[in-house]
């Protein structure tokens, strides 16, 4: 019977052997029995003992911590996709999503949002902070530009802003779906310090959030219809769809389109004012 393949070790070795010593600041040597870096060189770059890295590559080191994997990924100059693959092999889940703020959003994403002119669109992080949005989102959903950066959070707006709550006739359903989806995404991307602080703040400030969070429901935002009682446009139904942004761990794109021709007319009138 064949032994199970050491896929983690095989991947690490393949990444080690593809590196040119010159690329990592090591003197090129004319004679190397094997291509790439030696194990001791990777271990030194990752600030690990040679014995520990060797055991990791041989599949004998147990489950490495996220910190060790990050160090090894940096030592091997892994790209974003390779780093994610490393974590999936070692932990069975993606690496923890990095903190992203509005200043770090790729300008191409902003241009894409602006090009989606006739419906609200925004980009959120794994902690559900809104980091980019278009003009229609400001007019229909919330005026994110008028908020302090720390308050541009979907859950904070949903649970702590009475104006937003009053505009959602189906608030209980919307809030419950948001909390259950947020819980699922924390499991998927890892609980960051930002997310932990957010949950504790919301549990302290909102009895409704605490109730829904303690229910431990898990769901998915997916797509559906959101109904709004807009102060200018009146009743609007908008169809939403959510998407993960490829190669950007934790970032999600949410798009809204009018649900009916009448909803489209009301939104156009608002945008033209």
VEXVO-442124 format. One record per residue (C-alpha): x, y, z; residue in one letter; chain. Coordinates in nm, 4 decimals, decimal comma. Example, Ala and Ser with C-alpha at 12.3 -4.5 7.8 and 13.67 -1.06 7.14 Angstrom:
# residues 2
<pt px="1,2300" py="-0,4500" pz="0,7800" residuo="A" cadena="A"/>
<pt px="1,3670" py="-0,1060" pz="0,7140" residuo="S" cadena="A"/>
***
This chain:
# residues 273
<pt px="0,0000" py="0,0000" pz="0,0000" residuo="X" cadena="A"/>
<pt px="0,1430" py="0,3365" pz="-0,1047" residuo="X" cadena="A"/>
<pt px="0,2162" py="0,5874" pz="0,1669" residuo="X" cadena="A"/>
<pt px="0,0180" py="0,9141" pz="0,1529" residuo="X" cadena="A"/>
<pt px="0,2018" py="1,1883" pz="-0,0309" residuo="X" cadena="A"/>
<pt px="0,3600" py="1,4602" pz="0,1794" residuo="X" cadena="A"/>
<pt px="0,2027" py="1,7397" pz="-0,0247" residuo="X" cadena="A"/>
<pt px="0,3126" py="2,0182" pz="0,2101" residuo="X" cadena="A"/>
<pt px="0,6722" py="1,9034" pz="0,2044" residuo="X" cadena="A"/>
<pt px="0,6676" py="1,8539" pz="-0,1730" residuo="X" cadena="A"/>
<pt px="0,5364" py="2,2065" pz="-0,2214" residuo="X" cadena="A"/>
<pt px="0,7969" py="2,3592" pz="0,0108" residuo="X" cadena="A"/>
<pt px="1,0759" py="2,1719" pz="-0,1609" residuo="X" cadena="A"/>
<pt px="0,9562" py="2,2790" pz="-0,5064" residuo="X" cadena="A"/>
<pt px="0,9495" py="2,6453" pz="-0,3993" residuo="X" cadena="A"/>
<pt px="1,2927" py="2,6137" pz="-0,2345" residuo="X" cadena="A"/>
<pt px="1,4508" py="2,4547" pz="-0,5413" residuo="X" cadena="A"/>
<pt px="1,3179" py="2,7165" pz="-0,7820" residuo="X" cadena="A"/>
<pt px="1,4845" py="3,0088" pz="-0,5998" residuo="X" cadena="A"/>
<pt px="1,8061" py="3,1558" pz="-0,7289" residuo="X" cadena="A"/>
<pt px="2,0437" py="3,2340" pz="-0,4383" residuo="X" cadena="A"/>
<pt px="2,1189" py="3,5669" pz="-0,6032" residuo="X" cadena="A"/>
<pt px="1,7496" py="3,6660" pz="-0,5800" residuo="X" cadena="A"/>
<pt px="1,7560" py="3,6470" pz="-0,2011" residuo="X" cadena="A"/>
<pt px="2,0890" py="3,8239" pz="-0,1551" residuo="X" cadena="A"/>
<pt px="2,3060" py="3,5138" pz="-0,1238" residuo="X" cadena="A"/>
<pt px="2,6326" py="3,4852" pz="-0,3165" residuo="X" cadena="A"/>
<pt px="2,5930" py="3,2718" pz="-0,6264" residuo="X" cadena="A"/>
<pt px="2,7967" py="2,9532" pz="-0,6094" residuo="X" cadena="A"/>
<pt px="2,9190" py="2,7785" pz="-0,9168" residuo="X" cadena="A"/>
<pt px="2,8824" py="2,4324" pz="-0,7692" residuo="X" cadena="A"/>
<pt px="2,5588" py="2,3249" pz="-0,6025" residuo="X" cadena="A"/>
<pt px="2,4597" py="1,9644" pz="-0,6052" residuo="X" cadena="A"/>
<pt px="2,0908" py="2,0618" pz="-0,6116" residuo="X" cadena="A"/>
<pt px="1,9169" py="2,3659" pz="-0,7582" residuo="X" cadena="A"/>
<pt px="1,7849" py="2,6508" pz="-0,5518" residuo="X" cadena="A"/>
<pt px="1,8456" py="2,7143" pz="-0,1836" residuo="X" cadena="A"/>
<pt px="1,9623" py="2,4719" pz="0,0800" residuo="X" cadena="A"/>
<pt px="1,7354" py="2,3915" pz="0,3718" residuo="X" cadena="A"/>
<pt px="1,9652" py="2,5706" pz="0,6129" residuo="X" cadena="A"/>
<pt px="1,9450" py="2,8847" pz="0,3994" residuo="X" cadena="A"/>
<pt px="1,5643" py="2,8827" pz="0,4042" residuo="X" cadena="A"/>
<pt px="1,5673" py="2,8159" pz="0,7785" residuo="X" cadena="A"/>
<pt px="1,8022" py="3,1080" pz="0,8365" residuo="X" cadena="A"/>
<pt px="1,5847" py="3,3434" pz="0,6307" residuo="X" cadena="A"/>
<pt px="1,2730" py="3,2260" pz="0,8183" residuo="X" cadena="A"/>
<pt px="1,4504" py="3,2516" pz="1,1563" residuo="X" cadena="A"/>
<pt px="1,3861" py="2,8831" pz="1,2282" residuo="X" cadena="A"/>
<pt px="1,6223" py="2,6086" pz="1,3340" residuo="X" cadena="A"/>
<pt px="1,7474" py="2,3898" pz="1,0523" residuo="X" cadena="A"/>
<pt px="1,6122" py="2,0858" pz="1,2369" residuo="X" cadena="A"/>
<pt px="1,2626" py="2,2342" pz="1,2624" residuo="X" cadena="A"/>
<pt px="1,2480" py="2,3373" pz="0,8947" residuo="X" cadena="A"/>
<pt px="1,3821" py="1,9980" pz="0,7870" residuo="X" cadena="A"/>
<pt px="1,1145" py="1,8191" pz="0,9877" residuo="X" cadena="A"/>
<pt px="0,8499" py="2,0481" pz="0,8367" residuo="X" cadena="A"/>
<pt px="0,9624" py="1,9706" pz="0,4838" residuo="X" cadena="A"/>
<pt px="0,9775" py="1,5995" pz="0,5631" residuo="X" cadena="A"/>
<pt px="0,6261" py="1,6011" pz="0,7075" residuo="X" cadena="A"/>
<pt px="0,7456" py="1,5178" pz="1,0599" residuo="X" cadena="A"/>
<pt px="0,7110" py="1,8524" pz="1,2324" residuo="X" cadena="A"/>
<pt px="0,3449" py="1,8512" pz="1,3270" residuo="X" cadena="A"/>
<pt px="0,1120" py="2,1353" pz="1,2363" residuo="X" cadena="A"/>
<pt px="0,3074" py="2,4614" pz="1,2065" residuo="X" cadena="A"/>
<pt px="0,1660" py="2,7828" pz="1,3487" residuo="X" cadena="A"/>
<pt px="0,0410" py="3,0635" pz="1,1275" residuo="X" cadena="A"/>
<pt px="0,3443" py="3,2681" pz="1,2344" residuo="X" cadena="A"/>
<pt px="0,5807" py="2,9940" pz="1,1171" residuo="X" cadena="A"/>
<pt px="0,3980" py="2,9631" pz="0,7858" residuo="X" cadena="A"/>
<pt px="0,4179" py="3,3395" pz="0,7328" residuo="X" cadena="A"/>
<pt px="0,7918" py="3,3312" pz="0,8030" residuo="X" cadena="A"/>
<pt px="0,8477" py="3,0417" pz="0,5639" residuo="X" cadena="A"/>
<pt px="0,6345" py="3,2095" pz="0,2963" residuo="X" cadena="A"/>
<pt px="0,8424" py="3,5256" pz="0,3252" residuo="X" cadena="A"/>
<pt px="1,1657" py="3,3260" pz="0,3170" residuo="X" cadena="A"/>
<pt px="1,0572" py="3,1501" pz="-0,0024" residuo="X" cadena="A"/>
<pt px="0,9280" py="3,4708" pz="-0,1647" residuo="X" cadena="A"/>
<pt px="0,5847" py="3,3185" pz="-0,2114" residuo="X" cadena="A"/>
<pt px="0,3250" py="3,5125" pz="-0,4041" residuo="X" cadena="A"/>
<pt px="-0,0275" py="3,5628" pz="-0,2753" residuo="X" cadena="A"/>
<pt px="-0,1705" py="3,2532" pz="-0,4427" residuo="X" cadena="A"/>
<pt px="0,1246" py="3,0419" pz="-0,3259" residuo="X" cadena="A"/>
<pt px="0,0889" py="3,1687" pz="0,0313" residuo="X" cadena="A"/>
<pt px="-0,2795" py="3,0772" pz="0,0321" residuo="X" cadena="A"/>
<pt px="-0,1948" py="2,7326" pz="-0,1061" residuo="X" cadena="A"/>
<pt px="0,0635" py="2,6857" pz="0,1697" residuo="X" cadena="A"/>
<pt px="-0,1939" py="2,7620" pz="0,4404" residuo="X" cadena="A"/>
<pt px="-0,4520" py="2,5340" pz="0,2810" residuo="X" cadena="A"/>
<pt px="-0,2030" py="2,2473" pz="0,2754" residuo="X" cadena="A"/>
<pt px="-0,0916" py="2,3023" pz="0,6351" residuo="X" cadena="A"/>
<pt px="-0,4132" py="2,4186" pz="0,8054" residuo="X" cadena="A"/>
<pt px="-0,6937" py="2,3357" pz="0,5663" residuo="X" cadena="A"/>
<pt px="-0,7936" py="2,7031" pz="0,5559" residuo="X" cadena="A"/>
<pt px="-0,6784" py="3,0284" pz="0,4004" residuo="X" cadena="A"/>
<pt px="-0,4406" py="3,2655" pz="0,5799" residuo="X" cadena="A"/>
<pt px="-0,5941" py="3,5335" pz="0,7964" residuo="X" cadena="A"/>
<pt px="-0,7161" py="3,8234" pz="0,5870" residuo="X" cadena="A"/>
<pt px="-0,4870" py="4,1237" pz="0,6061" residuo="X" cadena="A"/>
<pt px="-0,6185" py="4,4555" pz="0,7337" residuo="X" cadena="A"/>
<pt px="-0,7172" py="4,6810" pz="0,4456" residuo="X" cadena="A"/>
<pt px="-0,8173" py="5,0447" pz="0,4702" residuo="X" cadena="A"/>
<pt px="-0,9515" py="5,2862" pz="0,2114" residuo="X" cadena="A"/>
<pt px="-0,6050" py="5,4214" pz="0,1295" residuo="X" cadena="A"/>
<pt px="-0,4786" py="5,0784" pz="0,0237" residuo="X" cadena="A"/>
<pt px="-0,7547" py="4,9934" pz="-0,2235" residuo="X" cadena="A"/>
<pt px="-0,6316" py="4,9398" pz="-0,5785" residuo="X" cadena="A"/>
<pt px="-0,7417" py="5,2394" pz="-0,7928" residuo="X" cadena="A"/>
<pt px="-0,8709" py="4,9935" pz="-1,0536" residuo="X" cadena="A"/>
<pt px="-1,1355" py="4,8792" pz="-0,8063" residuo="X" cadena="A"/>
<pt px="-1,2508" py="5,2384" pz="-0,7613" residuo="X" cadena="A"/>
<pt px="-1,2789" py="5,2835" pz="-1,1368" residuo="X" cadena="A"/>
<pt px="-1,4826" py="4,9640" pz="-1,1594" residuo="X" cadena="A"/>
<pt px="-1,7206" py="5,0881" pz="-0,8879" residuo="X" cadena="A"/>
<pt px="-1,7586" py="5,4253" pz="-1,0606" residuo="X" cadena="A"/>
<pt px="-1,8355" py="5,2458" pz="-1,3854" residuo="X" cadena="A"/>
<pt px="-2,1286" py="5,0738" pz="-1,2148" residuo="X" cadena="A"/>
<pt px="-2,3207" py="5,3995" pz="-1,2273" residuo="X" cadena="A"/>
<pt px="-2,6882" py="5,3018" pz="-1,2011" residuo="X" cadena="A"/>
<pt px="-2,6749" py="5,0924" pz="-0,8854" residuo="X" cadena="A"/>
<pt px="-2,5052" py="5,1004" pz="-0,5447" residuo="X" cadena="A"/>
<pt px="-2,1742" py="4,9154" pz="-0,5227" residuo="X" cadena="A"/>
<pt px="-1,9115" py="4,8876" pz="-0,2512" residuo="X" cadena="A"/>
<pt px="-1,6156" py="4,6792" pz="-0,1392" residuo="X" cadena="A"/>
<pt px="-1,5958" py="4,5436" pz="0,2145" residuo="X" cadena="A"/>
<pt px="-1,3229" py="4,3747" pz="0,4157" residuo="X" cadena="A"/>
<pt px="-1,3384" py="4,0509" pz="0,6153" residuo="X" cadena="A"/>
<pt px="-1,4386" py="4,2645" pz="0,9165" residuo="X" cadena="A"/>
<pt px="-1,7125" py="4,4234" pz="0,7022" residuo="X" cadena="A"/>
<pt px="-1,5508" py="4,7645" pz="0,6908" residuo="X" cadena="A"/>
<pt px="-1,6567" py="4,9506" pz="0,3766" residuo="X" cadena="A"/>
<pt px="-1,3359" py="5,0661" pz="0,2062" residuo="X" cadena="A"/>
<pt px="-1,4590" py="5,1752" pz="-0,1380" residuo="X" cadena="A"/>
<pt px="-1,7961" py="5,2771" pz="-0,2792" residuo="X" cadena="A"/>
<pt px="-1,9607" py="5,4566" pz="-0,5689" residuo="X" cadena="A"/>
<pt px="-2,1783" py="5,7681" pz="-0,5728" residuo="X" cadena="A"/>
<pt px="-2,4995" py="5,5678" pz="-0,5992" residuo="X" cadena="A"/>
<pt px="-2,4152" py="5,3768" pz="-0,2793" residuo="X" cadena="A"/>
<pt px="-2,3810" py="5,7075" pz="-0,0947" residuo="X" cadena="A"/>
<pt px="-2,7185" py="5,8289" pz="-0,2215" residuo="X" cadena="A"/>
<pt px="-2,9149" py="5,5066" pz="-0,1781" residuo="X" cadena="A"/>
<pt px="-2,7517" py="5,3216" pz="0,1139" residuo="X" cadena="A"/>
<pt px="-2,5345" py="5,5372" pz="0,3434" residuo="X" cadena="A"/>
<pt px="-2,3172" py="5,8447" pz="0,3038" residuo="X" cadena="A"/>
<pt px="-1,9881" py="5,6703" pz="0,3766" residuo="X" cadena="A"/>
<pt px="-1,7831" py="5,9811" pz="0,3018" residuo="X" cadena="A"/>
<pt px="-1,9543" py="6,1678" pz="0,5850" residuo="X" cadena="A"/>
<pt px="-1,8619" py="5,8969" pz="0,8368" residuo="X" cadena="A"/>
<pt px="-1,5450" py="5,8574" pz="1,0364" residuo="X" cadena="A"/>
<pt px="-1,3401" py="5,5656" pz="0,8954" residuo="X" cadena="A"/>
<pt px="-1,3979" py="5,3597" pz="1,2121" residuo="X" cadena="A"/>
<pt px="-1,7752" py="5,3887" pz="1,1618" residuo="X" cadena="A"/>
<pt px="-1,7780" py="5,2771" pz="0,7973" residuo="X" cadena="A"/>
<pt px="-1,8759" py="4,9283" pz="0,8974" residuo="X" cadena="A"/>
<pt px="-2,1836" py="4,7469" pz="0,7691" residuo="X" cadena="A"/>
<pt px="-2,2675" py="4,5884" pz="1,1046" residuo="X" cadena="A"/>
<pt px="-2,2191" py="4,9133" pz="1,2957" residuo="X" cadena="A"/>
<pt px="-2,4444" py="5,0961" pz="1,0515" residuo="X" cadena="A"/>
<pt px="-2,7038" py="4,8190" pz="1,0629" residuo="X" cadena="A"/>
<pt px="-2,7206" py="4,7871" pz="1,4429" residuo="X" cadena="A"/>
<pt px="-2,6172" py="5,1268" pz="1,5761" residuo="X" cadena="A"/>
<pt px="-2,7630" py="5,3772" pz="1,3291" residuo="X" cadena="A"/>
<pt px="-3,1349" py="5,4347" pz="1,3986" residuo="X" cadena="A"/>
<pt px="-3,1810" py="5,6134" pz="1,0646" residuo="X" cadena="A"/>
<pt px="-3,0635" py="5,3076" pz="0,8706" residuo="X" cadena="A"/>
<pt px="-3,2791" py="5,0809" pz="1,0835" residuo="X" cadena="A"/>
<pt px="-3,5838" py="5,2957" pz="1,0153" residuo="X" cadena="A"/>
<pt px="-3,5268" py="5,2686" pz="0,6401" residuo="X" cadena="A"/>
<pt px="-3,5345" py="4,8877" pz="0,6407" residuo="X" cadena="A"/>
<pt px="-3,8910" py="4,7506" pz="0,6647" residuo="X" cadena="A"/>
<pt px="-3,7457" py="4,3986" pz="0,6965" residuo="X" cadena="A"/>
<pt px="-3,4703" py="4,4949" pz="0,9384" residuo="X" cadena="A"/>
<pt px="-3,4904" py="4,1786" pz="1,1525" residuo="X" cadena="A"/>
<pt px="-3,4418" py="3,9525" pz="0,8513" residuo="X" cadena="A"/>
<pt px="-3,1654" py="4,1699" pz="0,7064" residuo="X" cadena="A"/>
<pt px="-2,9812" py="4,1916" pz="1,0390" residuo="X" cadena="A"/>
<pt px="-3,0069" py="3,8201" pz="1,1087" residuo="X" cadena="A"/>
<pt px="-2,8723" py="3,7329" pz="0,7645" residuo="X" cadena="A"/>
<pt px="-2,5843" py="3,9766" pz="0,8082" residuo="X" cadena="A"/>
<pt px="-2,4798" py="3,8336" pz="1,1454" residuo="X" cadena="A"/>
<pt px="-2,4983" py="3,4713" pz="1,0300" residuo="X" cadena="A"/>
<pt px="-2,2938" py="3,5524" pz="0,7189" residuo="X" cadena="A"/>
<pt px="-2,0380" py="3,7469" pz="0,9211" residuo="X" cadena="A"/>
<pt px="-1,9903" py="3,4492" pz="1,1543" residuo="X" cadena="A"/>
<pt px="-1,9325" py="3,2180" pz="0,8588" residuo="X" cadena="A"/>
<pt px="-1,6804" py="3,4551" pz="0,7023" residuo="X" cadena="A"/>
<pt px="-1,4844" py="3,4796" pz="1,0271" residuo="X" cadena="A"/>
<pt px="-1,4479" py="3,1028" pz="1,0210" residuo="X" cadena="A"/>
<pt px="-1,3426" py="3,1162" pz="0,6583" residuo="X" cadena="A"/>
<pt px="-1,0882" py="3,3967" pz="0,6832" residuo="X" cadena="A"/>
<pt px="-0,9857" py="3,3778" pz="1,0470" residuo="X" cadena="A"/>
<pt px="-1,0819" py="3,6025" pz="1,3356" residuo="X" cadena="A"/>
<pt px="-0,8706" py="3,9174" pz="1,3260" residuo="X" cadena="A"/>
<pt px="-0,8130" py="4,1535" pz="1,6147" residuo="X" cadena="A"/>
<pt px="-1,0283" py="4,4099" pz="1,4348" residuo="X" cadena="A"/>
<pt px="-1,3165" py="4,1602" pz="1,4110" residuo="X" cadena="A"/>
<pt px="-1,2859" py="4,0612" pz="1,7781" residuo="X" cadena="A"/>
<pt px="-1,3015" py="4,4255" pz="1,8882" residuo="X" cadena="A"/>
<pt px="-1,5993" py="4,4845" pz="1,6601" residuo="X" cadena="A"/>
<pt px="-1,7948" py="4,1886" pz="1,7987" residuo="X" cadena="A"/>
<pt px="-1,7318" py="4,2906" pz="2,1587" residuo="X" cadena="A"/>
<pt px="-1,8332" py="4,6501" pz="2,0877" residuo="X" cadena="A"/>
<pt px="-2,1552" py="4,5453" pz="1,9160" residuo="X" cadena="A"/>
<pt px="-2,2432" py="4,2966" pz="2,1884" residuo="X" cadena="A"/>
<pt px="-2,2035" py="4,5728" pz="2,4462" residuo="X" cadena="A"/>
<pt px="-2,3932" py="4,8393" pz="2,2527" residuo="X" cadena="A"/>
<pt px="-2,6698" py="4,6405" pz="2,0847" residuo="X" cadena="A"/>
<pt px="-2,8925" py="4,3873" pz="2,2600" residuo="X" cadena="A"/>
<pt px="-3,0213" py="4,2780" pz="1,9196" residuo="X" cadena="A"/>
<pt px="-2,6710" py="4,2002" pz="1,7965" residuo="X" cadena="A"/>
<pt px="-2,5901" py="4,0120" pz="2,1170" residuo="X" cadena="A"/>
<pt px="-2,9075" py="3,8067" pz="2,0759" residuo="X" cadena="A"/>
<pt px="-2,8347" py="3,7189" pz="1,7136" residuo="X" cadena="A"/>
<pt px="-2,4655" py="3,6533" pz="1,7776" residuo="X" cadena="A"/>
<pt px="-2,5435" py="3,4188" pz="2,0682" residuo="X" cadena="A"/>
<pt px="-2,7763" py="3,2185" pz="1,8417" residuo="X" cadena="A"/>
<pt px="-2,4654" py="3,0918" pz="1,6523" residuo="X" cadena="A"/>
<pt px="-2,6514" py="3,0844" pz="1,3213" residuo="X" cadena="A"/>
<pt px="-2,4349" py="3,0462" pz="1,0117" residuo="X" cadena="A"/>
<pt px="-2,5461" py="3,1603" pz="0,6679" residuo="X" cadena="A"/>
<pt px="-2,4392" py="3,3152" pz="0,3427" residuo="X" cadena="A"/>
<pt px="-2,5220" py="3,6562" pz="0,2026" residuo="X" cadena="A"/>
<pt px="-2,5350" py="3,5314" pz="-0,1546" residuo="X" cadena="A"/>
<pt px="-2,8026" py="3,7282" pz="-0,3326" residuo="X" cadena="A"/>
<pt px="-3,1545" py="3,8511" pz="-0,2710" residuo="X" cadena="A"/>
<pt px="-3,3810" py="4,1550" pz="-0,2528" residuo="X" cadena="A"/>
<pt px="-3,3338" py="4,4406" pz="-0,0057" residuo="X" cadena="A"/>
<pt px="-3,6270" py="4,6772" pz="0,0470" residuo="X" cadena="A"/>
<pt px="-3,5593" py="5,0371" pz="0,1416" residuo="X" cadena="A"/>
<pt px="-3,7829" py="5,3222" pz="0,2525" residuo="X" cadena="A"/>
<pt px="-3,5762" py="5,6024" pz="0,1014" residuo="X" cadena="A"/>
<pt px="-3,6581" py="5,9553" pz="0,2256" residuo="X" cadena="A"/>
<pt px="-3,6463" py="6,1012" pz="-0,1279" residuo="X" cadena="A"/>
<pt px="-3,7005" py="5,8169" pz="-0,3735" residuo="X" cadena="A"/>
<pt px="-3,9648" py="5,6407" pz="-0,1655" residuo="X" cadena="A"/>
<pt px="-3,9982" py="5,2631" pz="-0,1488" residuo="X" cadena="A"/>
<pt px="-3,7232" py="5,0921" pz="-0,3488" residuo="X" cadena="A"/>
<pt px="-3,6484" py="4,7241" pz="-0,3951" residuo="X" cadena="A"/>
<pt px="-3,2919" py="4,6454" pz="-0,5013" residuo="X" cadena="A"/>
<pt px="-3,1412" py="4,3090" pz="-0,5928" residuo="X" cadena="A"/>
<pt px="-2,8017" py="4,2468" pz="-0,4354" residuo="X" cadena="A"/>
<pt px="-2,5257" py="4,0043" pz="-0,5282" residuo="X" cadena="A"/>
<pt px="-2,2013" py="3,9493" pz="-0,3369" residuo="X" cadena="A"/>
<pt px="-1,8713" py="3,8275" pz="-0,4781" residuo="X" cadena="A"/>
<pt px="-1,5286" py="3,7426" pz="-0,3422" residuo="X" cadena="A"/>
<pt px="-1,2508" py="3,9422" pz="-0,5071" residuo="X" cadena="A"/>
<pt px="-1,0022" py="3,6998" pz="-0,6563" residuo="X" cadena="A"/>
<pt px="-0,6490" py="3,7164" pz="-0,5132" residuo="X" cadena="A"/>
<pt px="-0,7585" py="3,9644" pz="-0,2428" residuo="X" cadena="A"/>
<pt px="-0,8214" py="3,7579" pz="0,0738" residuo="X" cadena="A"/>
<pt px="-1,1236" py="3,8774" pz="0,2674" residuo="X" cadena="A"/>
<pt px="-1,2303" py="4,1512" pz="0,0273" residuo="X" cadena="A"/>
<pt px="-1,5823" py="4,1256" pz="-0,1093" residuo="X" cadena="A"/>
<pt px="-1,7712" py="4,3158" pz="-0,3779" residuo="X" cadena="A"/>
<pt px="-2,1428" py="4,3845" pz="-0,3267" residuo="X" cadena="A"/>
<pt px="-2,3519" py="4,5074" pz="-0,6203" residuo="X" cadena="A"/>
<pt px="-2,7125" py="4,6302" pz="-0,6178" residuo="X" cadena="A"/>
<pt px="-2,9464" py="4,6633" pz="-0,9162" residuo="X" cadena="A"/>
<pt px="-3,3101" py="4,7805" pz="-0,9308" residuo="X" cadena="A"/>
<pt px="-3,5505" py="4,4924" pz="-0,8845" residuo="X" cadena="A"/>
<pt px="-3,8188" py="4,6289" pz="-1,1197" residuo="X" cadena="A"/>
<pt px="-3,8516" py="4,8924" pz="-1,3908" residuo="X" cadena="A"/>
<pt px="-4,0306" py="5,1164" pz="-1,1427" residuo="X" cadena="A"/>
<pt px="-3,7398" py="5,0837" pz="-0,8976" residuo="X" cadena="A"/>
<pt px="-3,4999" py="5,1723" pz="-1,1804" residuo="X" cadena="A"/>
<pt px="-3,7044" py="5,4836" pz="-1,2613" residuo="X" cadena="A"/>
<pt px="-3,7017" py="5,5990" pz="-0,8984" residuo="X" cadena="A"/>
<pt px="-3,3256" py="5,5496" pz="-0,8742" residuo="X" cadena="A"/>
<pt px="-3,2595" py="5,7379" pz="-1,1978" residuo="X" cadena="A"/>
<pt px="-3,4646" py="6,0310" pz="-1,0732" residuo="X" cadena="A"/>
<pt px="-3,2646" py="6,0390" pz="-0,7518" residuo="X" cadena="A"/>
<pt px="-2,9328" py="6,0268" pz="-0,9370" residuo="X" cadena="A"/>
<pt px="-3,0373" py="6,3119" pz="-1,1667" residuo="X" cadena="A"/>
<pt px="-3,1261" py="6,5481" pz="-0,8831" residuo="X" cadena="A"/>
***
